[in-house]
């Protein structure tokens, strides 16, 4: 490795790894008061949307929505596909958490929860042929609460629920309201305290990215590199990675191959997308590409990388409060024909505790009859993306995460682009 390459690596280590040493986890400096402010704000956002949608209750099964409402976290990946815990916010009443049996204590001290009850499960995996008979006590309990606190309002918003549950509630006189719009709109606008928590997640993510960079040497497998991000996230208090998008060389094109045991070769492009749910449950969704072994890019790699940077910088400049999604699309960077078949499907998307509303498709895929209507608002956090490739080439994947401010945008990530 030459002197310039060594200095470049050292700069990334000093900037992004723990100042106390790369062998130690990152410890959050964020005061508890910031987390308390975020908790209060988030529950308030749900209640505000409930009032706007005129619902008596909001039933939550999505673990990310439960985390947003209460900061209650318990086996989030497992409960994503096993509906064993749920929560309900009453518009004119308490917020209640139904916890998986034996885990009730995990909610101790969470200020937004007024009561913890033991969840009633009626999923087939747990109840088998008795599943149907278990729906009745579950539905009866929820309906009684809505009647007690909702008065004549029988409208209940639900974020995700299997069909038998919806039918049981409707059979008992409740009116089902699709709750996803409510929760997505609530989560779209971040408070200053949320941004402070998100900054820390990005800090941890970038330490993981620096670790990937430090190990981007010939002979390393894609999976070994991806594991460094997992490692940094896990030891620093993060949660999980939503995808496995790190590939090298020919595996980068077409995009969306998951990391494998393929060995990265010197000079090949390494491209990845973090999709990291980190500390405090917030998402750091960043993408970078660089060469294995820190070699100078060849002419094709350099040209594609410069094109990806052009797309990122052009579309970043359009992040202005009040910009409609349709206008953003109309003014967005136009992908050259040589790259169209290898494009990413969107130009911009929201991000919070996961990828969120809104999504603005790439201009090639933008259809006014199906694309969301709306505009960028202060407090939104969005990711601006680029994927550039052509026939026979590798893929360059770049992505940055920005806060929409009152006057424009602020980049929240600082990990450097490559020099080309």
Backbone torsions as a table, in degrees:
resi	resn	phi	psi	omega
1	UNK	NA	131.5	-178.4
2	UNK	-79.8	174.5	-174.0
3	UNK	-63.8	-40.2	-179.5
4	UNK	-63.4	-44.8	179.5
5	UNK	-63.3	-41.7	-179.9
6	UNK	-63.0	-41.9	179.6
7	UNK	-64.8	-38.8	178.8
8	UNK	-61.8	-44.8	178.6
9	UNK	-63.8	-44.5	-179.0
10	UNK	-61.2	-39.1	178.8
11	UNK	-60.2	-41.9	-179.6
12	UNK	-68.5	-39.1	177.9
13	UNK	-61.8	-49.2	-176.0
14	UNK	-64.5	-33.9	-175.3
15	UNK	-80.5	-36.5	-166.9
16	UNK	-114.4	-16.5	177.5
17	UNK	-93.0	164.3	-179.1
18	UNK	-57.9	129.9	-179.5
19	UNK	-63.6	-19.8	179.1
20	UNK	-83.9	-7.6	178.4
21	UNK	131.2	143.0	-177.1
22	UNK	-68.5	-11.3	-179.3
23	UNK	-88.2	7.0	-177.6
24	UNK	-121.8	147.7	176.1
25	UNK	-70.8	158.6	174.7
26	UNK	-82.7	131.4	-179.6
27	UNK	-108.7	124.4	-175.4
28	UNK	-64.0	132.9	174.5
29	UNK	-93.5	2.7	-174.8
30	UNK	-70.2	126.1	-178.8
31	UNK	-65.3	151.6	178.0
32	UNK	-60.6	-27.6	-179.5
33	UNK	-64.2	-31.6	178.1
34	UNK	-67.2	-44.5	177.9
35	UNK	-63.4	-41.1	178.0
36	UNK	-61.7	-41.1	177.9
37	UNK	-63.2	-41.7	179.8
38	UNK	-64.5	-41.9	178.8
39	UNK	-59.7	-46.8	-178.9
40	UNK	-63.8	-43.6	-179.6
41	UNK	-62.0	-45.4	-174.1
42	UNK	-66.3	-44.5	177.6
43	UNK	-62.7	-37.4	176.9
44	UNK	-63.8	-36.2	178.0
45	UNK	-63.4	-42.5	176.9
46	UNK	-62.7	-44.1	-179.2
47	UNK	-64.6	-37.0	177.7
48	UNK	-62.6	-43.5	179.4
49	UNK	-67.9	-34.5	175.6
50	UNK	-60.3	-42.4	179.3
51	UNK	-64.7	-42.4	-179.6
52	UNK	-64.8	-33.4	-179.3
53	UNK	-93.9	2.7	176.5
54	UNK	52.2	55.6	176.5
55	UNK	-114.4	146.2	179.1
56	UNK	-80.0	-24.7	-176.2
57	UNK	-153.1	155.9	174.0
58	UNK	-125.2	115.1	179.3
59	UNK	-98.7	126.7	-175.2
60	UNK	-117.8	126.6	170.4
61	UNK	-116.6	-24.6	179.5
62	UNK	-65.3	120.5	-176.9
63	UNK	-62.2	-25.1	177.6
64	UNK	-72.2	-38.8	175.8
65	UNK	-67.0	-36.8	176.8
66	UNK	-64.4	-41.9	177.2
67	UNK	-62.7	-42.2	179.9
68	UNK	-62.3	-45.6	-175.6
69	UNK	-69.4	-43.4	-168.8
70	UNK	-123.3	-8.8	-169.7
71	UNK	62.5	26.4	178.7
72	UNK	-90.9	121.0	-175.9
73	UNK	-128.8	122.6	179.0
74	UNK	-154.8	110.3	175.8
75	UNK	49.3	54.8	-171.0
76	UNK	-63.4	-41.0	179.3
77	UNK	-66.9	-44.8	-178.5
78	UNK	-62.5	-43.8	-177.1
79	UNK	-78.3	-7.7	172.0
80	UNK	-64.4	-35.7	-179.4
81	UNK	-114.1	0.3	173.9
82	UNK	-126.9	97.3	-174.2
83	UNK	-73.7	77.7	-175.3
84	UNK	-106.6	-8.9	179.9
85	UNK	-140.9	147.8	-175.3
86	UNK	-156.3	170.2	-178.1
87	UNK	-145.3	156.7	175.5
88	UNK	-140.8	133.2	175.2
89	UNK	-106.8	123.1	176.9
90	UNK	-92.0	129.5	-175.9
91	UNK	-57.3	-42.4	179.4
92	UNK	-117.0	42.0	-177.2
93	UNK	-163.6	-160.4	-173.2
94	UNK	-77.3	169.6	169.5
95	UNK	-108.0	123.6	-171.5
96	UNK	-120.9	134.5	176.2
97	UNK	-108.7	123.8	172.3
98	UNK	-99.0	110.1	-172.5
99	UNK	-101.9	149.8	173.7
100	UNK	-54.0	133.8	-175.2
101	UNK	-53.6	130.8	-179.2
102	UNK	91.8	-7.6	-178.1
103	UNK	-113.1	9.7	-175.7
104	UNK	-56.3	-34.4	-176.7
105	UNK	-66.2	-17.0	-178.9
106	UNK	-65.9	-15.2	-179.1
107	UNK	-98.5	4.9	179.7
108	UNK	-59.4	131.9	174.4
109	UNK	85.0	-2.8	178.6
110	UNK	-79.7	117.6	-168.0
111	UNK	-70.1	-22.1	-176.8
112	UNK	-81.8	-12.3	-176.4
113	UNK	-94.3	121.4	179.7
114	UNK	-87.6	-25.9	-177.8
115	UNK	-156.0	142.9	175.1
116	UNK	-115.6	127.8	176.1
117	UNK	-122.6	163.7	177.5
118	UNK	-83.9	129.4	-175.8
119	UNK	-67.1	148.2	172.5
120	UNK	-104.9	118.4	-179.2
121	UNK	-98.7	139.2	174.0
122	UNK	-133.1	20.9	177.8
123	UNK	-75.3	148.6	-174.1
124	UNK	-62.3	-37.9	-177.9
125	UNK	-56.4	-36.7	-177.6
126	UNK	-89.7	-32.5	-171.1
127	UNK	-113.0	-15.2	178.9
128	UNK	56.9	-130.0	-176.8
129	UNK	-71.6	-5.0	177.0
130	UNK	-96.5	3.8	-174.6
131	UNK	-58.5	-45.3	-175.9
132	UNK	-62.7	-38.2	-178.2
133	UNK	-71.9	-19.1	-179.9
134	UNK	-82.7	-12.2	-179.8
135	UNK	-67.7	-36.7	-173.9
136	UNK	-58.1	-52.4	-179.4
137	UNK	-64.9	-33.6	176.6
138	UNK	-62.0	-50.1	-178.6
139	UNK	-67.2	-40.8	-179.5
140	UNK	-59.4	-41.0	-179.3
141	UNK	-64.9	-44.5	-179.2
142	UNK	-66.8	-44.2	-178.5
143	UNK	-62.8	-40.1	179.4
144	UNK	-60.2	-39.5	179.2
145	UNK	-67.8	-41.6	178.5
146	UNK	-63.4	-42.7	178.9
147	UNK	-63.2	-39.9	-177.1
148	UNK	-67.2	-40.4	-172.4
149	UNK	-106.8	-15.8	-175.4
150	UNK	-96.7	-9.9	-178.3
151	UNK	61.4	-124.8	-178.9
152	UNK	-83.7	-6.8	-179.3
153	UNK	-84.4	115.8	-178.6
154	UNK	-108.4	12.7	-177.6
155	UNK	-82.2	125.5	179.1
156	UNK	-124.6	121.5	176.2
157	UNK	-86.7	138.8	-176.4
158	UNK	-135.5	131.3	-177.8
159	UNK	-80.2	-43.1	176.8
160	UNK	-157.9	132.7	-176.5
161	UNK	-162.1	135.5	177.8
162	UNK	-64.0	151.8	-173.3
163	UNK	-53.8	-40.9	179.4
164	UNK	-59.8	-33.9	178.7
165	UNK	-68.5	-43.3	177.4
166	UNK	-60.4	-44.8	-178.9
167	UNK	-61.7	-40.6	-179.1
168	UNK	-64.3	-40.0	178.7
169	UNK	-69.3	-40.6	178.9
170	UNK	-67.7	-37.1	177.8
171	UNK	-61.2	-25.4	-179.3
172	UNK	-95.9	12.2	171.3
173	UNK	98.5	0.7	177.1
174	UNK	-83.7	153.4	177.8
175	UNK	-106.1	119.4	-178.2
176	UNK	-74.5	132.4	174.4
177	UNK	-124.0	127.7	178.5
178	UNK	-60.9	121.2	-172.8
179	UNK	-94.5	-7.3	-176.5
180	UNK	-64.6	-41.5	177.9
181	UNK	-58.8	-43.9	-179.5
182	UNK	-59.5	-50.0	-176.0
183	UNK	-70.7	-38.4	179.9
184	UNK	-65.8	-43.4	179.3
185	UNK	-65.5	-37.1	178.1
186	UNK	-63.5	-45.3	-175.0
187	UNK	-74.6	-15.4	-172.2
188	UNK	-67.5	-30.3	-176.8
189	UNK	-104.4	117.4	-176.5
190	UNK	-93.9	146.8	174.3
191	UNK	-87.2	163.6	175.4
192	UNK	-55.3	-36.2	179.0
193	UNK	-67.4	-38.1	175.4
194	UNK	-62.2	-41.5	-179.8
195	UNK	-62.4	-38.1	178.1
196	UNK	-63.9	-39.9	176.8
197	UNK	-66.7	-39.9	179.5
198	UNK	-65.9	-37.8	178.1
199	UNK	-58.2	-38.1	-179.5
200	UNK	-69.5	-40.9	175.4
201	UNK	-57.8	-43.3	179.6
202	UNK	-64.8	-37.2	176.8
203	UNK	-59.0	-45.7	178.7
204	UNK	-65.3	-42.0	179.5
205	UNK	-60.4	-43.6	-178.1
206	UNK	-69.4	-28.5	171.5
207	UNK	-65.1	-38.9	175.5
208	UNK	-65.9	-38.4	177.2
209	UNK	-64.9	-39.0	176.5
210	UNK	-63.1	-35.9	177.6
211	UNK	-66.6	-41.2	174.7
212	UNK	-59.5	-46.7	-179.3
213	UNK	-58.6	-44.3	-177.2
214	UNK	-62.5	-25.9	-177.7
215	UNK	-106.5	13.9	-179.1
216	UNK	-81.9	65.8	-177.4
217	UNK	-118.5	153.6	179.9
218	UNK	-55.9	140.6	179.4
219	UNK	98.0	-9.0	178.3
220	UNK	-88.7	138.8	179.5
221	UNK	-84.4	161.7	176.0
222	UNK	-57.5	-44.0	-177.8
223	UNK	-65.1	-37.4	178.0
224	UNK	-62.1	-42.4	179.2
225	UNK	-64.3	-44.2	-178.9
226	UNK	-63.0	-33.5	-178.4
227	UNK	-63.4	-26.4	-180.0
228	UNK	-66.0	-34.6	176.6
229	UNK	-69.6	-44.0	174.8
230	UNK	-54.0	-48.0	-175.2
231	UNK	-59.5	-50.5	-177.7
232	UNK	-64.6	-39.6	-179.9
233	UNK	-65.7	-48.0	-175.6
234	UNK	-64.5	-44.6	-175.6
235	UNK	-75.7	-15.1	-179.7
236	UNK	-103.8	14.6	172.1
237	UNK	95.0	11.9	179.5
238	UNK	-84.0	179.8	-172.1
239	UNK	-106.5	-71.6	-174.2
240	UNK	-157.8	172.9	172.4
241	UNK	-110.4	131.2	-175.1
242	UNK	-73.7	-25.0	-175.6
243	UNK	-136.5	-175.1	176.7
244	UNK	-132.7	47.8	-170.7
245	UNK	-93.6	79.2	167.7
246	UNK	-140.2	120.3	179.9
247	UNK	-139.8	166.8	179.8
248	UNK	-137.0	155.1	175.9
249	UNK	55.7	-134.0	-177.0
250	UNK	-64.9	-18.6	177.6
251	UNK	-69.3	-16.1	-179.0
252	UNK	-75.7	-16.2	-176.7
253	UNK	-135.4	119.5	3.4
254	UNK	-73.3	157.5	-179.2
255	UNK	-69.5	165.4	177.4
256	UNK	87.4	4.3	166.8
257	UNK	-65.9	142.6	176.1
258	UNK	-87.8	157.7	-178.2
259	UNK	-59.6	148.4	-174.1
260	UNK	-137.2	-169.9	177.0
261	UNK	-89.5	15.2	177.4
262	UNK	-63.8	137.1	179.3
263	UNK	-87.2	128.7	-179.5
264	UNK	-77.1	137.1	-177.0
265	UNK	-105.2	152.6	179.8
266	UNK	-56.3	132.2	177.2
267	UNK	88.1	-12.6	177.7
268	UNK	-73.4	151.1	176.2
269	UNK	-77.9	133.8	171.3
270	UNK	-107.3	120.9	-177.9
271	UNK	-126.6	140.4	-178.0
272	UNK	-152.9	162.7	177.7
273	UNK	-134.4	118.2	-168.2
274	UNK	-70.1	-45.9	-178.0
275	UNK	44.8	47.2	-170.7
276	UNK	-98.7	121.9	171.3
277	UNK	-91.6	107.7	-168.3
278	UNK	-106.1	-153.8	179.6
279	UNK	-55.9	145.3	-179.2
280	UNK	66.7	8.2	177.0
281	UNK	82.3	7.0	-178.1
282	UNK	-90.9	155.5	-174.7
283	UNK	-98.0	135.3	167.8
284	UNK	-112.9	108.2	-173.9
285	UNK	-114.6	90.1	-173.4
286	UNK	-126.7	146.9	177.8
287	UNK	-130.5	141.2	175.7
288	UNK	-144.3	161.8	175.3
289	UNK	-140.7	138.0	173.9
290	UNK	-154.8	172.9	-175.5
291	UNK	-91.1	144.0	174.8
292	UNK	-67.9	131.3	179.5
293	UNK	83.7	5.3	176.1
294	UNK	62.3	28.3	179.5
295	UNK	-75.6	153.5	172.4
296	UNK	-60.5	143.8	177.8
297	UNK	-66.4	146.1	172.1
298	UNK	-76.8	177.0	-173.9
299	UNK	-60.8	-41.2	-179.2
300	UNK	-68.0	-46.1	178.7
301	UNK	-58.8	-42.8	-178.6
302	UNK	-64.8	-42.6	-179.7
303	UNK	-65.1	-44.3	-180.0
304	UNK	-66.8	-39.9	179.2
305	UNK	-63.6	-43.1	178.8
306	UNK	-62.9	-36.6	177.7
307	UNK	-65.3	-42.7	178.0
308	UNK	-62.5	-40.2	177.1
309	UNK	-62.9	-39.3	178.1
310	UNK	-59.1	-43.4	180.0
311	UNK	-63.7	-46.8	-179.5
312	UNK	-59.6	-49.9	-174.9
313	UNK	-67.3	-40.0	178.2
314	UNK	-61.9	-49.7	-176.1
315	UNK	-72.5	-28.2	174.2
316	UNK	-61.7	-41.3	-177.2
317	UNK	-64.1	-17.3	179.6
318	UNK	-87.4	-5.3	-178.6
319	UNK	-78.6	92.4	-176.0
320	UNK	-134.0	133.8	178.5
321	UNK	-59.2	137.7	-177.8
322	UNK	93.1	-12.4	177.7
323	UNK	-68.0	121.7	178.1
324	UNK	-74.2	155.5	178.7
325	UNK	-63.0	-36.7	178.8
326	UNK	-66.3	-41.1	178.7
327	UNK	-69.1	-38.6	176.7
328	UNK	-57.6	-46.0	178.2
329	UNK	-60.5	-45.4	-176.4
330	UNK	-62.9	-33.0	-176.6
331	UNK	-96.7	-4.3	-173.6
332	UNK	-69.0	160.3	179.7
333	UNK	-59.7	136.2	-178.4
334	UNK	-95.4	122.6	-176.6
335	UNK	-75.8	131.0	178.9
336	UNK	-62.3	152.7	-175.0
337	UNK	-57.0	-35.3	-177.1
338	UNK	-63.8	-22.1	-176.7
339	UNK	-105.9	-5.4	-171.4
340	UNK	-60.4	-42.9	-176.8
341	UNK	-69.9	-11.4	-176.7
342	UNK	-114.8	15.7	-171.1
343	UNK	-70.8	161.5	166.3
344	UNK	-85.1	148.2	-170.5
345	UNK	-80.4	-8.7	-178.2
346	UNK	-139.0	157.1	179.2
347	UNK	-98.8	-29.4	-173.3
348	UNK	-156.4	145.2	173.0
349	UNK	-149.6	155.4	177.2
350	UNK	-76.0	159.6	178.1
351	UNK	-151.3	142.3	177.2
352	UNK	-152.0	-102.3	173.1
353	UNK	-84.2	-2.3	173.6
354	UNK	-170.8	-178.7	169.9
355	UNK	-61.3	135.8	-170.4
356	UNK	-138.6	176.1	168.7
357	UNK	-62.2	142.9	2.9
358	UNK	-95.9	168.7	171.5
359	UNK	-124.1	128.1	173.0
360	UNK	-112.2	109.7	-178.6
361	UNK	-62.0	157.3	171.1
362	UNK	-59.0	149.4	-173.1
363	UNK	-55.0	-31.9	179.6
364	UNK	-63.8	-31.1	-175.0
365	UNK	-105.6	2.2	-177.4
366	UNK	-75.2	124.9	179.7
367	UNK	-130.7	115.6	-175.8
368	UNK	-61.0	-23.1	180.0
369	UNK	-77.1	-18.1	-177.9
370	UNK	-124.2	-19.7	179.8
371	UNK	-73.0	145.2	-178.6
372	UNK	-61.3	147.0	174.6
373	UNK	-101.6	132.6	179.2
374	UNK	165.0	-167.5	-179.6
375	UNK	-149.4	158.2	178.0
376	UNK	-69.6	137.5	-177.1
377	UNK	-126.9	147.5	174.2
378	UNK	-56.2	137.2	-178.0
379	UNK	98.8	-16.4	172.7
380	UNK	-71.1	148.6	169.3
381	UNK	-118.7	128.0	-175.8
382	UNK	-130.5	154.8	175.2
383	UNK	-110.1	129.5	176.5
384	UNK	-102.1	127.6	-167.9
385	UNK	-120.3	156.5	170.6
386	UNK	-148.2	139.0	171.2
387	UNK	-137.2	115.8	-176.9
388	UNK	-124.6	125.8	176.0
389	UNK	-155.9	171.6	175.7
390	UNK	-150.0	176.7	-177.9
391	UNK	-55.9	123.3	176.0
392	UNK	80.7	0.9	-177.6
393	UNK	-99.9	175.1	167.0
394	UNK	-84.2	169.5	177.7
395	UNK	-102.3	139.6	171.0
396	UNK	-104.3	122.7	180.0
397	UNK	-118.8	120.2	178.2
398	UNK	-130.3	147.2	179.9
399	UNK	-161.6	138.5	178.0
400	UNK	-130.8	153.1	-174.5
401	UNK	-115.4	123.9	-171.9
402	UNK	-133.6	149.7	174.5
403	UNK	-94.4	129.6	172.8
404	UNK	-78.6	120.7	-177.9
405	UNK	-102.4	-175.7	178.4
406	UNK	-68.3	-22.6	-175.4
407	UNK	-119.3	-11.9	-176.7
408	UNK	175.2	-116.7	-179.6
409	UNK	-146.7	160.5	172.8
410	UNK	-130.5	123.3	175.7
411	UNK	-69.6	133.6	179.2
412	UNK	-95.8	-22.4	177.3
413	UNK	-99.0	152.2	-177.2
414	UNK	-130.0	1.7	-178.6
415	UNK	-62.1	129.5	-169.1
416	UNK	-68.9	150.6	167.0
417	UNK	-76.1	167.7	175.9
418	UNK	-80.5	151.0	174.8
419	UNK	-85.4	126.5	178.4
420	UNK	-129.3	NA	NA
